[in-house]
Amino acid sequence: MVFMIKNKELVVRPLIKDDANKLVKWLSDPVILQFYEGRDNPFDLKKVHQVFYTQNDQTSRCIIEWEGQAIGYIQYYPLDDDEKRTYGLNEEKGVYYGLDQFIGEEQYQNKGIGTTLIQTMIQFLINEKNVDRIVMDPQVENARALACYEKCGFVKQKLLVKHEWHEGEYRDCWFIMYTA
């Protein structure tokens, strides 16, 4: 079940069919694709439907709104056994969730909205999903995102060398974690 999450001007709501064109716009923008999916991997409407609307998994797919305007995308999901192994958490007890997100509207970037978003999601996941730890694996070069996540309490755990296939090569990522 997906909840509507609110914090002042911020709303995180479930993805609906009418959001598909927004996703196409954002996921064909080279600025967004630089760190999310890759500039060599733009999305059209067919691909958006395949990736965001036909998956039958435990991922909660949501739109980020700021002052009533759709400005980005976020998803949260419980880690599966393969992901736990990848991160070296297979022996750990507790509830682990992953987060992936981007602000797709340029005029809303670098305004502190990402920090508000991540802080809000941390509280939601802890309070509503009883999460013990939240993980992400941003690319090493994504300094702006890493600064936001660290500001929100995420801590670098280990370097994941050649972890993500992106724009024709494997890229290094940081495994970062927030502990409740």
Secondary structure, DSSP 8 states (H G I E B T S, - for coil): ----EEETTEEEEE--GGGHHHHHHHTT-HHHHTTTT-TT----HHHHIIIIIS--SS-EEEEEEETTEEEEEEEEEE--HHHHHHTT-TT--S-EEEEEEEE--GGGTTSSHHHHHHHHHHHHHHHHH--SEEEE--BTT-HHHHHHHHHTT-EEEEEEEEEEEETTEEEEEEEEEEE-
